[in-house]
């Protein structure tokens, strides 16, 4: 289990804190209301494994895999994938989805990035 704060994920992001296994992993987010207008704003969540796009990575990771069980504001229709990254929009106060990598990706071999105020927990 790993936890990521919005401060860690915003901007350049943070290296993955745990391996992404070749088995189902649940991503659960909590998206607080904005202090400006008291709304839950749409945000974007990205897993990046491309060392060309992120110079903090020493090599490129294969992030191909499967997704399922989208709940809350985790939006399957916004999911964008490639062999080296995936991204989706989230909205509302909370939600979750599951991801299964085709092959295990080691901790630190990918970056977790976001926009917005939400936090993310993986289990």
C-alpha positions in Angstrom: 0.0 0.0 0.0 1.3 3.5 -0.9 -0.1 7.0 -0.3 0.5 10.0 -2.5 -0.4 13.6 -1.6 -1.3 16.2 -4.1 1.9 18.1 -3.2 3.9 15.0 -4.1 2.1 14.4 -7.4 1.8 17.9 -8.7 4.4 19.4 -11.0 7.2 16.9 -11.8 5.5 14.2 -9.7 7.1 11.6 -7.5 8.8 8.2 -8.2 6.5 5.3 -7.6 6.7 4.2 -4.0 5.9 0.5 -4.7 6.0 -2.0 -7.5 3.1 -2.2 -9.9 2.5 -6.0 -10.0 1.2 -8.2 -12.8 -1.9 -8.5 -10.7 -4.8 -6.1 -9.9 -4.0 -3.0 -7.9 -6.7 -0.6 -6.7 -6.2 3.1 -6.9 -8.5 5.1 -4.6 -8.6 8.9 -4.5 -10.1 11.6 -2.3 -10.7 14.9 -3.9 -11.4 17.7 -1.5 -13.5 20.8 -2.3 -11.8 23.9 -3.3 -11.5 26.7 -0.7 -12.2 29.2 -3.5 -15.6 28.0 -4.7 -16.4 24.9 -2.6 -16.5 22.5 -5.6 -14.7 19.3 -6.4 -12.6 20.2 -9.4 -11.8 17.9 -12.3 -8.2 16.8 -12.1 -5.9 14.4 -14.0 -3.9 11.4 -12.8 -0.9 10.0 -14.8 1.5 7.2 -14.4 4.6 8.0 -16.5 7.3 5.5 -17.5 8.9 7.2 -20.5 12.4 8.2 -19.7 12.5 10.6 -22.7 9.5 12.5 -21.3 10.8 12.3 -17.7 14.5 12.7 -17.3 14.3 11.5 -13.7 13.8 8.0 -15.0 16.9 6.1 -15.9 15.1 3.8 -18.3 11.7 3.4 -20.0 9.1 1.2 -18.3 6.4 -0.8 -20.1 3.1 0.2 -18.6 0.7 -1.7 -20.8 -2.0 -3.4 -18.9 -5.7 -3.7 -18.2 -8.2 -1.5 -16.3 -11.5 -2.3 -14.6 -14.0 -1.4 -11.8 -14.2 2.4 -12.3 -16.3 4.0 -9.5 -17.2 7.6 -8.5 -15.7 10.2 -10.7 -12.9 8.0 -12.1 -13.7 8.4 -15.8 -13.0 5.4 -18.1 -14.0 7.5 -21.1 -11.1 9.8 -20.5 -8.5 7.0 -20.2 -5.5 7.5 -22.5 -2.9 4.8 -22.7 0.3 4.0 -24.5 3.1 1.5 -23.8 4.9 3.9 -21.5 2.2 5.9 -19.7 -1.5 6.2 -18.9 -3.7 9.0 -17.7 -7.3 9.7 -16.8 -9.5 12.5 -15.4 -11.1 12.3 -12.1 -13.9 14.3 -10.6 -16.2 14.3 -7.6 -15.2 13.8 -4.0 -14.0 10.2 -4.3 -13.6 7.2 -6.5 -11.5 4.3 -7.5 -10.4 2.0 -10.3 -8.2 -1.0 -10.8 -5.1 -1.5 -13.0 -3.1 -4.7 -13.8 0.2 -4.3 -15.4 1.1 -6.9 -18.1 4.4 -7.3 -16.3 5.7 -6.1 -12.9 7.1 -2.5 -12.9 9.5 -1.8 -10.1 9.1 1.0 -7.6 11.0 4.0 -8.8 10.7 2.8 -12.4 7.7 5.1 -13.0 6.4 8.5 -11.9 3.1 9.4 -10.3 1.8 12.8 -11.5 -1.4 14.8 -11.2 -3.1 18.1 -11.4 -5.5 19.3 -8.7 -6.0 18.8 -5.0 -6.7 15.0 -4.7 -4.7 12.4 -2.8 -4.3 8.8 -4.0 -3.9 5.5 -2.1 -2.9 2.2 -3.8 -3.7 -1.2 -2.4 
